[in-house]
Amino acid sequence: MIDAGLILEGGGMRGIYTAGALDCFLDEDLLFTHVYGVSAGACHACSYLSRQRGRAAGTVLDFLSDPRYGSLRNWITTGDYFGADFVYAEVPQRLLPFDFETFRNSAQTLFATVTHVESGRAEYRALTDLARDMDWLRASASLPLLSRLVTIEGRPYLDGGVADAIPLARSIADGHRRNLLILTRHRGYRKTPANLWPMRRRYRRYPRFLDALRTRHQRYNDALALADAEAAAGRTLIIQPQDEMHIGRLEKDAAKLRALYELGYADAAACVRAHPDFFAPSAAKSVR
């Protein structure tokens, strides 16, 4: 077990890059004690903790043509582009069964980042029993405009990437002196301000959430600056595509997605070869 933080960015369908990297880690038996997943990153992390190699990619590639998975019809009829019942019940329980017991017994800890819509702030929920905590996973991956609010314990939540897309600072605050980031944007990418026009009417009751959307690019770029500084100091490794892949959040091209999965696997394998000391179980000790 590697006592370090593993931080997984979201990015919708771009998250299949992360699925490839995590399958590489499973093949190499590289298990991080603490995983911080955001949106698609949190979803794919579940199959990593349940030790189900290939399952994360399957949840994307196996259902691309099924309108119950992701479609405008879903969005118009239910308010969710990605069908909530299909993705979070039908797939894990029947079509591509999830190993709930292995996940529950894992020595690893997975935190799913969510955004509390009323406060506009990030929360980090430890998922210990996915049969019970599935709504937290759904909330983490519920994209603004494309998803309904997910209400848990009377509180509304949406995509964790709004408030904290790259929770490196959280991992450091939790005591991890070494961290590994898997980013789904290419090297050199920086986020620009979003067009809030379509958001203002939808979320007019939640001014702090609108503020979080307005300043999202600043937090994202600040997190990248922190990652670069930590990498320069030798405390953090970053795995990410070197070049822009031109794959959007809602990508449907199976060949492009398969290629991105394979790139994630190859990039992770190259990182493991280049930094054997980091991946040694005794190397990445935290100071907690």
Helices and strands as residue ranges (DSSP letters): E 2-8, G 12-15, H 16-27, E 32-38, H 40-49, H 55-61, H 72-78, H 84-85, I 86-95, H 100-104, E 109-116, E 121-127, H 130-140, E 150-152, E 155-159, H 161-164, H 168-173, E 179-182, H 197-202, H 207-214, H 216-232, E 236-239, H 254-274, H 276-279
